[in-house]
Amino acid sequence: MTGDIELFVDEETVYLKLSEQARQTLREAVGWLLHYVGPWPEGQKFLERLRYPGQRMSMLARMFPQAYPYGPTAAEFHQRFGELLRFNLVSAAQRLLASLDGPGPVRCDLDAVDEWVMVLGQTRLVYGPRERPAVEVAAWLTRVQQELVLAVQPELATWSFPTTGTTSATP
Amino acid sequence: MTWRVLVHNDAINSFATVAYALVRVLSMPVEHAAAAARQAYESGVAEIGAYTEREPAEAITARLQAFGLNASIEVAA
């Protein structure tokens, strides 16, 4: 399930060789992300996401967590950064999708790797702890994200990382 | 006042991803980033910076949140 992916590192560029199945998994998964956080009807503001049903609201709250526990500073943070964070995520997701359409491996410089790490992480949140296929996709997204991170920062592989707790694939 | 930027442990991000985000956002040495990620994992939260002004604390928090980290700010008098 979900497809093969190979990474090659050349100086400050990472090349992702993706099987067609991997490309399709990414298109579908990131497509779902855009479905939830993509362009909204004109005039709709970030805080209006609170009108969404409970499940979507919970997911968005995890994607864009409160910086402050409560009060006016929390609202001010959302006003200052909420829409920007959403816009940047949507833009990065759209670039990722566009990069899948070209022939050959996907070429990522460091900034593009950052965008992949961000988009893969947030896309994972779309897949809640539901039926098994969704969990498998979430786990696969986690694996791809991890391989990208270690391709850029191989030193992190030398640390003794916990194997439970922070490695769960589901929110 | 001091704005303390905190990263909370979560059940979503891998240890390496948290450390990677800290390296990229804060230009933190890998060993420091890994130590902070470990602290978040073991104690539930790690302070990754303290600022005397609100703006830089919020900008860094927003960048960490963009990586999917559960980052927040605690204001101390």
gemmi code that builds the backbone of each chain (N, CA, C; Angstrom):
import gemmi

chains = {
    "A": [
        ("MET", (0.853, -1.203, 0.000), (0.000, 0.000, 0.000), (0.885, 1.250, 0.000)),
        ("THR", (0.440, 2.206, -0.746), (0.958, 3.570, -0.705), (2.167, 3.837, -1.582)),
        ("GLY", (2.958, 2.860, -1.954), (3.976, 3.092, -2.965), (5.388, 3.246, -2.456)),
        ("ASP", (6.316, 3.031, -3.400), (7.741, 3.085, -3.064), (8.294, 4.481, -3.265)),
        ("ILE", (9.270, 4.793, -2.454), (9.939, 6.077, -2.560), (11.421, 5.880, -2.225)),
        ("GLU", (12.272, 6.455, -3.053), (13.713, 6.414, -2.794), (14.245, 7.832, -2.767)),
        ("LEU", (15.174, 8.085, -1.861), (15.748, 9.413, -1.734), (17.225, 9.388, -2.083)),
        ("PHE", (17.646, 10.407, -2.830), (19.055, 10.580, -3.157), (19.447, 11.995, -2.770)),
        ("VAL", (20.587, 12.108, -2.140), (21.042, 13.414, -1.685), (22.281, 13.817, -2.461)),
        ("ASP", (22.264, 15.034, -2.984), (23.390, 15.562, -3.734), (23.654, 16.968, -3.235)),
        ("GLU", (24.707, 17.116, -2.431), (25.020, 18.404, -1.815), (23.777, 18.932, -1.089)),
        ("GLU", (23.173, 20.027, -1.558), (22.024, 20.571, -0.844), (20.717, 20.310, -1.581)),
        ("THR", (20.707, 19.237, -2.352), (19.486, 18.889, -3.079), (19.095, 17.449, -2.738)),
        ("VAL", (17.815, 17.272, -2.532), (17.283, 15.933, -2.300), (16.414, 15.566, -3.503)),
        ("TYR", (16.645, 14.383, -4.031), (15.844, 13.884, -5.149), (14.956, 12.762, -4.627)),
        ("LEU", (13.678, 12.866, -4.941), (12.729, 11.846, -4.519), (12.264, 11.067, -5.747)),
        ("LYS", (12.629, 9.792, -5.753), (12.185, 8.921, -6.837), (10.935, 8.199, -6.356)),
        ("LEU", (9.818, 8.544, -6.965), (8.525, 8.065, -6.492), (7.910, 7.106, -7.498)),
        ("SER", (7.388, 6.002, -6.993), (6.623, 5.128, -7.873), (5.313, 5.826, -8.226)),
        ("GLU", (4.652, 5.354, -9.248), (3.377, 5.965, -9.631), (2.362, 5.834, -8.504)),
        ("GLN", (2.434, 4.718, -7.787), (1.511, 4.543, -6.659), (1.794, 5.576, -5.563)),
        ("ALA", (3.088, 5.826, -5.324), (3.441, 6.832, -4.319), (2.941, 8.213, -4.740)),
        ("ARG", (3.100, 8.524, -6.024), (2.594, 9.821, -6.513), (1.081, 9.907, -6.318)),
        ("GLN", (0.393, 8.818, -6.622), (-1.057, 8.830, -6.497), (-1.482, 8.962, -5.037)),
        ("THR", (-0.749, 8.280, -4.145), (-1.063, 8.401, -2.719), (-0.895, 9.854, -2.261)),
        ("LEU", (0.189, 10.469, -2.703), (0.424, 11.857, -2.313), (-0.638, 12.778, -2.898)),
        ("ARG", (-0.982, 12.556, -4.162), (-2.014, 13.417, -4.782), (-3.318, 13.329, -3.994)),
        ("GLU", (-3.677, 12.116, -3.644), (-4.949, 11.935, -2.943), (-4.891, 12.513, -1.536)),
        ("ALA", (-3.806, 12.216, -0.831), (-3.700, 12.661, 0.559), (-3.604, 14.187, 0.649)),
        ("VAL", (-2.731, 14.767, -0.146), (-2.582, 16.226, -0.099), (-3.834, 16.889, -0.665)),
        ("GLY", (-4.494, 16.206, -1.579), (-5.771, 16.721, -2.066), (-6.789, 16.844, -0.948)),
        ("TRP", (-6.792, 15.850, -0.061), (-7.697, 15.925, 1.091), (-7.334, 17.077, 2.007)),
        ("LEU", (-6.022, 17.281, 2.188), (-5.595, 18.416, 3.010), (-6.146, 19.716, 2.426)),
        ("LEU", (-5.982, 19.881, 1.121), (-6.462, 21.111, 0.483), (-7.978, 21.218, 0.559)),
        ("HIS", (-8.633, 20.076, 0.551), (-10.092, 20.097, 0.689), (-10.485, 20.767, 2.009)),
        ("TYR", (-9.701, 20.480, 3.035), (-10.048, 21.016, 4.355), (-9.519, 22.437, 4.597)),
        ("VAL", (-8.334, 22.713, 4.090), (-7.729, 24.025, 4.434), (-7.525, 24.902, 3.206)),
        ("GLY", (-7.940, 24.424, 2.057), (-7.718, 25.177, 0.830), (-8.521, 26.449, 0.759)),
        ("PRO", (-8.458, 27.110, -0.381), (-9.136, 28.403, -0.525), (-10.595, 28.333, -0.075)),
        ("TRP", (-10.956, 29.295, 0.702), (-12.316, 29.337, 1.235), (-13.137, 30.355, 0.451)),
        ("PRO", (-14.437, 30.327, 0.638), (-15.278, 31.317, -0.041), (-14.823, 32.737, 0.267)),
        ("GLU", (-14.918, 33.581, -0.716), (-14.443, 34.950, -0.565), (-15.100, 35.617, 0.639)),
        ("GLY", (-14.277, 36.285, 1.409), (-14.798, 37.009, 2.567), (-14.788, 36.205, 3.844)),
        ("GLN", (-14.572, 34.879, 3.730), (-14.567, 34.058, 4.936), (-13.211, 34.182, 5.621)),
        ("LYS", (-13.199, 34.418, 6.900), (-11.970, 34.636, 7.652), (-11.597, 33.385, 8.439)),
        ("PHE", (-10.336, 33.419, 8.915), (-9.801, 32.241, 9.603), (-10.664, 31.822, 10.793)),
        ("LEU", (-11.068, 32.787, 11.595), (-11.809, 32.436, 12.807), (-13.171, 31.820, 12.482)),
        ("GLU", (-13.626, 32.018, 11.246), (-14.913, 31.440, 10.880), (-14.840, 29.923, 10.730)),
        ("ARG", (-13.607, 29.368, 10.792), (-13.493, 27.910, 10.794), (-14.233, 27.306, 11.973)),
        ("LEU", (-14.468, 28.105, 12.982), (-15.168, 27.599, 14.158), (-16.602, 27.184, 13.821)),
        ("ARG", (-17.061, 27.571, 12.660), (-18.403, 27.163, 12.251), (-18.413, 25.743, 11.715)),
        ("TYR", (-17.236, 25.166, 11.516), (-17.178, 23.841, 10.926), (-17.641, 22.795, 11.936)),
        ("PRO", (-18.035, 21.641, 11.437), (-18.443, 20.563, 12.346), (-17.302, 20.151, 13.266)),
        ("GLY", (-17.667, 19.418, 14.329), (-16.722, 19.110, 15.377), (-15.454, 18.418, 14.933)),
        ("GLN", (-15.570, 17.425, 14.055), (-14.384, 16.664, 13.656), (-13.394, 17.551, 12.912)),
        ("ARG", (-13.922, 18.348, 11.984), (-13.031, 19.229, 11.237), (-12.445, 20.303, 12.159)),
        ("MET", (-13.263, 20.790, 13.079), (-12.782, 21.807, 14.007), (-11.627, 21.274, 14.849)),
        ("SER", (-11.766, 20.019, 15.290), (-10.712, 19.399, 16.081), (-9.433, 19.278, 15.272)),
        ("MET", (-9.557, 18.877, 14.008), (-8.383, 18.725, 13.160), (-7.704, 20.074, 12.920)),
        ("LEU", (-8.500, 21.077, 12.636), (-7.924, 22.400, 12.383), (-7.292, 22.977, 13.651)),
        ("ALA", (-7.888, 22.672, 14.792), (-7.318, 23.157, 16.047), (-5.940, 22.538, 16.285)),
        ("ARG", (-5.747, 21.293, 15.823), (-4.425, 20.678, 15.967), (-3.451, 21.220, 14.928)),
        ("MET", (-3.950, 21.509, 13.735), (-3.067, 22.076, 12.716), (-2.608, 23.483, 13.091)),
        ("PHE", (-3.516, 24.222, 13.683), (-3.226, 25.608, 14.043), (-3.537, 25.799, 15.529)),
        ("PRO", (-2.650, 25.301, 16.374), (-2.966, 25.300, 17.816), (-2.938, 26.695, 18.419)),
        ("GLN", (-3.562, 26.800, 19.579), (-3.551, 28.054, 20.323), (-2.136, 28.331, 20.810)),
        ("ALA", (-1.659, 29.538, 20.573), (-0.342, 29.894, 21.086), (-0.417, 30.287, 22.553)),
        ("TYR", (-1.554, 30.840, 22.926), (-1.786, 31.227, 24.317), (-2.994, 30.449, 24.823)),
        ("PRO", (-3.044, 30.204, 26.110), (-4.139, 29.383, 26.634), (-5.516, 29.992, 26.362)),
        ("TYR", (-5.653, 31.285, 26.539), (-6.974, 31.908, 26.408), (-6.784, 33.418, 26.375)),
        ("GLY", (-7.895, 34.106, 26.236), (-7.876, 35.561, 26.360), (-7.580, 36.292, 25.072)),
        ("PRO", (-7.486, 37.598, 25.162), (-7.315, 38.416, 23.959), (-5.998, 38.140, 23.236)),
        ("THR", (-4.956, 37.763, 23.961), (-3.690, 37.491, 23.274), (-3.810, 36.288, 22.342)),
        ("ALA", (-4.624, 35.299, 22.740), (-4.835, 34.132, 21.882), (-5.523, 34.557, 20.590)),
        ("ALA", (-6.537, 35.397, 20.719), (-7.261, 35.879, 19.532), (-6.351, 36.740, 18.668)),
        ("GLU", (-5.535, 37.551, 19.320), (-4.625, 38.411, 18.546), (-3.602, 37.587, 17.765)),
        ("PHE", (-3.132, 36.509, 18.382), (-2.176, 35.636, 17.677), (-2.837, 35.036, 16.433)),
        ("HIS", (-4.058, 34.588, 16.591), (-4.769, 34.022, 15.444), (-5.000, 35.073, 14.368)),
        ("GLN", (-5.322, 36.268, 14.799), (-5.537, 37.336, 13.803), (-4.235, 37.637, 13.062)),
        ("ARG", (-3.121, 37.582, 13.798), (-1.827, 37.962, 13.221), (-1.261, 36.833, 12.339)),
        ("PHE", (-1.424, 35.597, 12.789), (-0.721, 34.503, 12.108), (-1.635, 33.425, 11.522)),
        ("GLY", (-2.859, 33.352, 11.992), (-3.726, 32.249, 11.582), (-3.885, 32.143, 10.081)),
        ("GLU", (-4.291, 33.225, 9.462), (-4.509, 33.199, 8.019), (-3.192, 32.999, 7.269)),
        ("LEU", (-2.123, 33.580, 7.784), (-0.805, 33.428, 7.136), (-0.361, 31.972, 7.160)),
        ("LEU", (-0.538, 31.315, 8.315), (-0.154, 29.907, 8.421), (-0.968, 29.055, 7.454)),
        ("ARG", (-2.245, 29.321, 7.380), (-3.093, 28.560, 6.472), (-2.699, 28.825, 5.016)),
        ("PHE", (-2.474, 30.087, 4.690), (-2.108, 30.437, 3.316), (-0.788, 29.777, 2.920)),
        ("ASN", (0.186, 29.831, 3.819), (1.492, 29.232, 3.514), (1.388, 27.714, 3.347)),
        ("LEU", (0.555, 27.096, 4.176), (0.362, 25.648, 4.071), (-0.294, 25.292, 2.739)),
        ("VAL", (-1.303, 26.045, 2.374), (-1.989, 25.790, 1.098), (-1.016, 25.980, -0.067)),
        ("SER", (-0.232, 27.035, -0.018), (0.727, 27.309, -1.096), (1.751, 26.180, -1.200)),
        ("ALA", (2.250, 25.739, -0.054), (3.240, 24.659, -0.049), (2.626, 23.368, -0.572)),
        ("ALA", (1.403, 23.097, -0.187), (0.725, 21.885, -0.654), (0.511, 21.934, -2.167)),
        ("GLN", (0.158, 23.093, -2.668), (-0.045, 23.220, -4.115), (1.277, 23.046, -4.874)),
        ("ARG", (2.360, 23.569, -4.315), (3.673, 23.382, -4.966), (4.079, 21.902, -4.952)),
        ("LEU", (3.804, 21.251, -3.817), (4.138, 19.818, -3.736), (3.378, 19.033, -4.811)),
        ("LEU", (2.094, 19.311, -4.927), (1.297, 18.608, -5.931), (1.823, 18.886, -7.341)),
        ("ALA", (2.166, 20.133, -7.590), (2.669, 20.494, -8.921), (3.972, 19.759, -9.219)),
        ("SER", (4.803, 19.576, -8.198), (6.100, 18.926, -8.417), (5.948, 17.457, -8.779)),
        ("LEU", (4.788, 16.878, -8.484), (4.562, 15.457, -8.780), (4.287, 15.207, -10.250)),
        ("ASP", (3.972, 16.257, -10.970), (3.555, 16.086, -12.364), (4.724, 16.014, -13.341)),
        ("GLY", (5.895, 16.459, -12.914), (7.032, 16.462, -13.829), (7.610, 15.074, -14.014)),
        ("PRO", (8.386, 14.890, -15.061), (9.020, 13.589, -15.281), (10.231, 13.409, -14.365)),
        ("GLY", (10.563, 12.183, -14.087), (11.756, 11.905, -13.293), (11.566, 12.202, -11.823)),
        ("PRO", (12.665, 12.116, -11.071), (12.581, 12.357, -9.633), (12.176, 13.799, -9.317)),
        ("VAL", (11.524, 13.962, -8.185), (11.201, 15.309, -7.699), (12.451, 15.890, -7.061)),
        ("ARG", (12.782, 17.104, -7.460), (14.014, 17.740, -6.975), (13.647, 18.760, -5.907)),
        ("CYS", (14.254, 18.638, -4.729), (13.936, 19.541, -3.614), (15.210, 20.194, -3.088)),
        ("ASP", (15.227, 21.527, -3.073), (16.280, 22.197, -2.316), (15.848, 22.223, -0.842)),
        ("LEU", (16.647, 22.847, 0.000), (16.348, 22.797, 1.434), (14.992, 23.399, 1.768)),
        ("ASP", (14.651, 24.524, 1.127), (13.356, 25.144, 1.402), (12.213, 24.234, 0.964)),
        ("ALA", (12.400, 23.566, -0.160), (11.354, 22.652, -0.629), (11.216, 21.463, 0.310)),
        ("VAL", (12.352, 20.989, 0.851), (12.280, 19.897, 1.832), (11.472, 20.348, 3.045)),
        ("ASP", (11.723, 21.572, 3.498), (10.935, 22.098, 4.617), (9.446, 22.051, 4.294)),
        ("GLU", (9.119, 22.460, 3.087), (7.697, 22.481, 2.709), (7.128, 21.063, 2.688)),
        ("TRP", (7.897, 20.123, 2.169), (7.426, 18.727, 2.178), (7.210, 18.241, 3.613)),
        ("VAL", (8.172, 18.553, 4.486), (8.043, 18.113, 5.883), (6.783, 18.708, 6.501)),
        ("MET", (6.554, 19.990, 6.233), (5.355, 20.637, 6.778), (4.074, 20.022, 6.217)),
        ("VAL", (4.030, 19.885, 4.917), (2.803, 19.406, 4.275), (2.517, 17.956, 4.657)),
        ("LEU", (3.551, 17.112, 4.672), (3.341, 15.713, 5.051), (2.829, 15.620, 6.488)),
        ("GLY", (3.409, 16.444, 7.358), (2.989, 16.422, 8.763), (1.540, 16.845, 8.936)),
        ("GLN", (1.169, 17.906, 8.263), (-0.207, 18.396, 8.415), (-1.197, 17.485, 7.685)),
        ("THR", (-0.757, 16.907, 6.576), (-1.642, 15.996, 5.852), (-1.991, 14.781, 6.705)),
        ("ARG", (-1.011, 14.354, 7.497), (-1.234, 13.207, 8.377), (-2.445, 13.441, 9.285)),
        ("LEU", (-2.658, 14.698, 9.657), (-3.755, 15.004, 10.572), (-5.125, 14.814, 9.933)),
        ("VAL", (-5.141, 14.801, 8.615), (-6.411, 14.575, 7.927), (-6.916, 13.161, 8.196)),
        ("TYR", (-5.950, 12.250, 8.431), (-6.298, 10.846, 8.638), (-6.409, 10.554, 10.127)),
        ("GLY", (-7.607, 10.574, 10.621), (-7.811, 10.278, 12.030), (-7.730, 8.791, 12.270)),
        ("PRO", (-7.867, 8.397, 13.525), (-7.814, 6.972, 13.872), (-9.100, 6.276, 13.476)),
        ("ARG", (-9.222, 6.034, 12.169), (-10.470, 5.440, 11.683), (-10.163, 4.059, 11.107)),
        ("GLU", (-10.578, 3.851, 9.896), (-10.394, 2.531, 9.303), (-8.929, 2.295, 8.942)),
        ("ARG", (-8.565, 1.029, 8.756), (-7.173, 0.662, 8.579), (-6.473, 1.343, 7.393)),
        ("PRO", (-7.096, 1.416, 6.203), (-6.370, 2.062, 5.094), (-5.911, 3.472, 5.435)),
        ("ALA", (-6.731, 4.213, 6.149), (-6.349, 5.583, 6.500), (-5.146, 5.587, 7.428)),
        ("VAL", (-5.122, 4.640, 8.347), (-3.990, 4.550, 9.275), (-2.716, 4.202, 8.507)),
        ("GLU", (-2.857, 3.332, 7.505), (-1.683, 2.958, 6.708), (-1.144, 4.145, 5.929)),
        ("VAL", (-2.021, 4.956, 5.388), (-1.581, 6.152, 4.673), (-0.873, 7.094, 5.639)),
        ("ALA", (-1.441, 7.276, 6.823), (-0.818, 8.161, 7.809), (0.571, 7.653, 8.188)),
        ("ALA", (0.685, 6.347, 8.371), (1.986, 5.767, 8.726), (2.979, 5.957, 7.579)),
        ("TRP", (2.497, 5.816, 6.362), (3.370, 5.991, 5.196), (3.838, 7.449, 5.102)),
        ("LEU", (2.934, 8.381, 5.336), (3.313, 9.803, 5.320), (4.376, 10.079, 6.383)),
        ("THR", (4.211, 9.446, 7.531), (5.201, 9.603, 8.602), (6.566, 9.083, 8.160)),
        ("ARG", (6.561, 7.949, 7.482), (7.829, 7.346, 7.039), (8.524, 8.231, 6.001)),
        ("VAL", (7.752, 8.736, 5.060), (8.345, 9.607, 4.040), (8.908, 10.868, 4.693)),
        ("GLN", (8.154, 11.433, 5.618), (8.620, 12.631, 6.311), (9.917, 12.351, 7.066)),
        ("GLN", (9.938, 11.218, 7.745), (11.123, 10.851, 8.519), (12.339, 10.671, 7.613)),
        ("GLU", (12.146, 10.015, 6.471), (13.269, 9.793, 5.564), (13.788, 11.117, 5.004)),
        ("LEU", (12.890, 12.054, 4.736), (13.318, 13.373, 4.262), (14.151, 14.097, 5.323)),
        ("VAL", (13.643, 14.066, 6.544), (14.344, 14.727, 7.647), (15.749, 14.157, 7.809)),
        ("LEU", (15.848, 12.836, 7.773), (17.150, 12.211, 7.981), (18.060, 12.357, 6.768)),
        ("ALA", (17.460, 12.572, 5.594), (18.291, 12.819, 4.414), (19.013, 14.153, 4.535)),
        ("VAL", (18.321, 15.128, 5.118), (18.899, 16.465, 5.247), (19.753, 16.576, 6.511)),
        ("GLN", (19.300, 15.938, 7.565), (20.028, 15.989, 8.844), (20.381, 14.565, 9.280)),
        ("PRO", (21.315, 13.921, 8.601), (21.619, 12.524, 8.957), (22.158, 12.375, 10.380)),
        ("GLU", (22.673, 13.486, 10.941), (23.170, 13.399, 12.327), (22.066, 12.980, 13.292)),
        ("LEU", (20.806, 13.334, 12.940), (19.705, 13.003, 13.843), (19.529, 11.498, 13.992)),
        ("ALA", (19.990, 10.749, 13.005), (19.856, 9.293, 13.075), (20.792, 8.696, 14.110)),
        ("THR", (21.815, 9.457, 14.484), (22.784, 8.917, 15.427), (22.312, 9.054, 16.868)),
        ("TRP", (21.247, 9.851, 17.071), (20.730, 9.993, 18.421), (19.797, 8.844, 18.729)),
        ("SER", (19.714, 8.522, 19.976), (18.841, 7.442, 20.391), (17.437, 7.989, 20.571)),
        ("PHE", (16.599, 7.773, 19.569), (15.265, 8.324, 19.625), (14.300, 7.353, 20.267)),
        ("PRO", (13.349, 7.900, 21.005), (12.304, 7.026, 21.533), (11.549, 6.386, 20.378)),
        ("THR", (11.070, 5.197, 20.598), (10.365, 4.491, 19.530), (8.864, 4.464, 19.757)),
        ("THR", (8.414, 5.020, 20.860), (6.967, 5.087, 21.091), (6.624, 6.497, 21.504)),
        ("GLY", (5.360, 6.761, 21.626), (4.910, 8.061, 22.113), (4.865, 9.099, 21.023)),
        ("THR", (6.001, 9.613, 20.614), (5.986, 10.673, 19.616), (5.993, 10.125, 18.201)),
        ("THR", (5.931, 8.827, 18.044), (6.013, 8.292, 16.693), (4.686, 7.748, 16.192)),
        ("SER", (3.626, 7.957, 16.950), (2.339, 7.478, 16.495), (1.934, 8.188, 15.218)),
        ("ALA", (1.291, 7.456, 14.336), (0.916, 8.038, 13.043), (-0.427, 8.736, 13.097)),
        ("THR", (-1.193, 8.507, 14.108), (-2.534, 9.074, 14.140), (-2.655, 10.129, 15.214)),
        ("PRO", (-3.499, 11.150, 14.941), (-3.646, 12.211, 15.926), (-4.383, 11.758, 17.169)),
    ],
    "B": [
        ("MET", (8.607, 41.832, 31.290), (7.923, 40.570, 31.037), (8.786, 39.688, 30.137)),
        ("THR", (8.545, 38.401, 30.224), (9.275, 37.438, 29.393), (8.273, 36.536, 28.675)),
        ("TRP", (8.523, 36.360, 27.378), (7.690, 35.460, 26.572), (8.484, 34.179, 26.344)),
        ("ARG", (8.059, 33.114, 26.973), (8.745, 31.829, 26.864), (8.083, 30.978, 25.792)),
        ("VAL", (8.872, 30.557, 24.825), (8.344, 29.704, 23.753), (8.507, 28.239, 24.169)),
        ("LEU", (7.404, 27.531, 24.140), (7.385, 26.143, 24.593), (7.000, 25.203, 23.453)),
        ("VAL", (7.605, 24.043, 23.449), (7.194, 22.980, 22.531), (6.692, 21.814, 23.370)),
        ("HIS", (5.486, 21.379, 23.064), (4.846, 20.323, 23.843), (4.983, 18.966, 23.142)),
        ("ASN", (5.084, 17.957, 23.952), (5.078, 16.607, 23.395), (3.721, 16.323, 22.758)),
        ("ASP", (3.712, 15.565, 21.707), (2.442, 15.175, 21.103), (2.563, 13.749, 20.581)),
        ("ALA", (1.436, 13.233, 20.159), (1.415, 11.845, 19.681), (1.484, 11.802, 18.164)),
        ("ILE", (1.989, 12.846, 17.568), (1.952, 12.950, 16.108), (3.350, 13.011, 15.516)),
        ("ASN", (4.137, 13.960, 15.985), (5.436, 14.193, 15.364), (6.501, 13.247, 15.887)),
        ("SER", (7.350, 12.811, 14.983), (8.459, 11.969, 15.409), (9.495, 12.834, 16.120)),
        ("PHE", (10.288, 12.156, 16.906), (11.375, 12.815, 17.631), (12.288, 13.570, 16.658)),
        ("ALA", (12.619, 12.932, 15.553), (13.521, 13.557, 14.585), (12.886, 14.778, 13.929)),
        ("THR", (11.589, 14.713, 13.675), (10.923, 15.848, 13.041), (10.915, 17.067, 13.960)),
        ("VAL", (10.681, 16.832, 15.237), (10.718, 17.949, 16.200), (12.116, 18.571, 16.203)),
        ("ALA", (13.133, 17.728, 16.275), (14.506, 18.244, 16.291), (14.825, 18.970, 14.984)),
        ("TYR", (14.393, 18.417, 13.876), (14.633, 19.047, 12.573), (14.015, 20.441, 12.525)),
        ("ALA", (12.781, 20.570, 12.994), (12.111, 21.878, 12.983), (12.882, 22.885, 13.837)),
        ("LEU", (13.379, 22.436, 14.972), (14.140, 23.343, 15.844), (15.429, 23.796, 15.165)),
        ("VAL", (16.060, 22.883, 14.456), (17.281, 23.237, 13.718), (16.969, 24.264, 12.638)),
        ("ARG", (15.905, 24.028, 11.892), (15.595, 24.887, 10.753), (15.047, 26.250, 11.191)),
        ("VAL", (14.241, 26.276, 12.218), (13.611, 27.546, 12.629), (14.570, 28.385, 13.463)),
        ("LEU", (15.297, 27.738, 14.352), (16.130, 28.475, 15.307), (17.619, 28.381, 15.015)),
        ("SER", (17.971, 27.699, 13.940), (19.382, 27.459, 13.634), (20.098, 26.849, 14.833)),
        ("MET", (19.395, 26.022, 15.522), (19.912, 25.388, 16.736), (20.875, 24.264, 16.340)),
        ("PRO", (21.991, 24.112, 17.030), (22.841, 22.945, 16.764), (22.053, 21.651, 16.945)),
        ("VAL", (22.396, 20.671, 16.147), (21.621, 19.426, 16.152), (21.555, 18.812, 17.547)),
        ("GLU", (22.695, 18.848, 18.244), (22.682, 18.205, 19.564), (21.765, 18.932, 20.546)),
        ("HIS", (21.687, 20.278, 20.435), (20.771, 21.037, 21.291), (19.316, 20.755, 20.919)),
        ("ALA", (19.071, 20.693, 19.615), (17.713, 20.417, 19.149), (17.256, 19.037, 19.606)),
        ("ALA", (18.149, 18.065, 19.489), (17.807, 16.710, 19.922), (17.555, 16.668, 21.427)),
        ("ALA", (18.350, 17.428, 22.180), (18.152, 17.458, 23.637), (16.806, 18.087, 23.982)),
        ("ALA", (16.436, 19.161, 23.271), (15.153, 19.808, 23.533), (13.996, 18.878, 23.165)),
        ("ALA", (14.136, 18.175, 22.031), (13.093, 17.224, 21.628), (12.952, 16.122, 22.672)),
        ("ARG", (14.093, 15.671, 23.179), (14.041, 14.628, 24.205), (13.372, 15.135, 25.474)),
        ("GLN", (13.685, 16.383, 25.840), (13.067, 16.951, 27.050), (11.542, 17.030, 26.880)),
        ("ALA", (11.107, 17.470, 25.683), (9.664, 17.547, 25.431), (9.027, 16.172, 25.544)),
        ("TYR", (9.739, 15.187, 25.010), (9.203, 13.825, 25.047), (9.130, 13.294, 26.476)),
        ("GLU", (10.189, 13.541, 27.245), (10.266, 12.934, 28.578), (9.444, 13.694, 29.622)),
        ("SER", (9.411, 15.032, 29.511), (8.709, 15.795, 30.548), (7.416, 16.427, 30.048)),
        ("GLY", (7.158, 16.302, 28.763), (5.906, 16.836, 28.222), (6.036, 18.202, 27.591)),
        ("VAL", (7.072, 18.925, 27.954), (7.248, 20.272, 27.407), (8.716, 20.677, 27.525)),
        ("ALA", (9.152, 21.474, 26.566), (10.515, 22.007, 26.613), (10.478, 23.482, 26.265)),
        ("GLU", (11.205, 24.259, 27.025), (11.335, 25.679, 26.692), (12.462, 25.801, 25.674)),
        ("ILE", (12.151, 26.408, 24.550), (13.185, 26.493, 23.523), (13.650, 27.937, 23.298)),
        ("GLY", (13.112, 28.861, 24.070), (13.591, 30.236, 23.963), (12.803, 31.147, 24.886)),
        ("ALA", (13.446, 32.219, 25.329), (12.772, 33.216, 26.176), (13.115, 34.591, 25.617)),
        ("TYR", (12.106, 35.427, 25.462), (12.287, 36.700, 24.777), (11.697, 37.838, 25.617)),
        ("THR", (12.337, 38.966, 25.533), (11.857, 40.122, 26.288), (10.820, 40.918, 25.495)),
        ("GLU", (10.595, 40.518, 24.269), (9.561, 41.163, 23.457), (8.619, 40.097, 22.891)),
        ("ARG", (7.404, 40.507, 22.728), (6.367, 39.578, 22.296), (6.532, 39.149, 20.833)),
        ("GLU", (6.908, 40.103, 19.975), (6.889, 39.842, 18.532), (7.797, 38.685, 18.109)),
        ("PRO", (9.068, 38.683, 18.532), (9.912, 37.556, 18.100), (9.442, 36.215, 18.649)),
        ("ALA", (8.913, 36.232, 19.860), (8.401, 34.983, 20.440), (7.242, 34.456, 19.603)),
        ("GLU", (6.364, 35.342, 19.186), (5.208, 34.904, 18.400), (5.627, 34.473, 16.997)),
        ("ALA", (6.583, 35.181, 16.422), (7.034, 34.808, 15.073), (7.659, 33.419, 15.077)),
        ("ILE", (8.458, 33.125, 16.080), (9.080, 31.803, 16.173), (8.037, 30.727, 16.452)),
        ("THR", (7.110, 31.049, 17.329), (6.037, 30.090, 17.614), (5.249, 29.760, 16.349)),
        ("ALA", (4.944, 30.778, 15.576), (4.195, 30.550, 14.335), (5.003, 29.678, 13.379)),
        ("ARG", (6.288, 29.905, 13.284), (7.112, 29.098, 12.374), (7.179, 27.643, 12.840)),
        ("LEU", (7.262, 27.455, 14.151), (7.259, 26.081, 14.666), (5.910, 25.413, 14.413)),
        ("GLN", (4.841, 26.174, 14.568), (3.511, 25.617, 14.295), (3.369, 25.249, 12.822)),
        ("ALA", (4.026, 26.015, 11.957), (3.982, 25.686, 10.526), (4.572, 24.310, 10.264)),
        ("PHE", (5.527, 23.897, 11.092), (6.101, 22.550, 10.972), (5.217, 21.496, 11.629)),
        ("GLY", (4.104, 21.934, 12.181), (3.190, 20.997, 12.814), (3.479, 20.749, 14.279)),
        ("LEU", (4.438, 21.504, 14.824), (4.729, 21.327, 16.245), (3.647, 21.997, 17.088)),
        ("ASN", (3.419, 21.427, 18.258), (2.481, 22.036, 19.195), (3.265, 23.029, 20.044)),
        ("ALA", (3.406, 24.230, 19.510), (4.200, 25.264, 20.172), (3.275, 26.308, 20.781)),
        ("SER", (3.666, 26.805, 21.939), (2.852, 27.821, 22.607), (3.773, 28.816, 23.314)),
        ("ILE", (3.139, 29.815, 23.888), (3.882, 30.868, 24.589), (3.349, 30.994, 26.004)),
        ("GLU", (4.272, 31.107, 26.936), (3.911, 31.371, 28.319), (4.506, 32.713, 28.711)),
        ("VAL", (3.665, 33.566, 29.226), (4.116, 34.910, 29.588), (4.401, 34.948, 31.090)),
        ("ALA", (5.609, 35.387, 31.419), (5.995, 35.484, 32.828), (6.268, 36.943, 33.166)),
        ("ALA", (5.828, 37.330, 34.342), (6.015, 38.726, 34.763), (7.487, 38.985, 35.065)),
    ],
}
model = gemmi.Model(1)
for chain_id, residues in chains.items():
    chain = gemmi.Chain(chain_id)
    for i, (resn, *xyz) in enumerate(residues, 1):
        res = gemmi.Residue()
        res.name, res.seqid = resn, gemmi.SeqId(i, " ")
        for name, pos in zip(("N", "CA", "C"), xyz):
            atom = gemmi.Atom()
            atom.name, atom.element = name, gemmi.Element(name[0])
            atom.pos, atom.b_iso = gemmi.Position(*pos), 0.0
            res.add_atom(atom)
        chain.add_residue(res)
    model.add_chain(chain)
structure = gemmi.Structure()
structure.add_model(model)
structure.setup_entities()
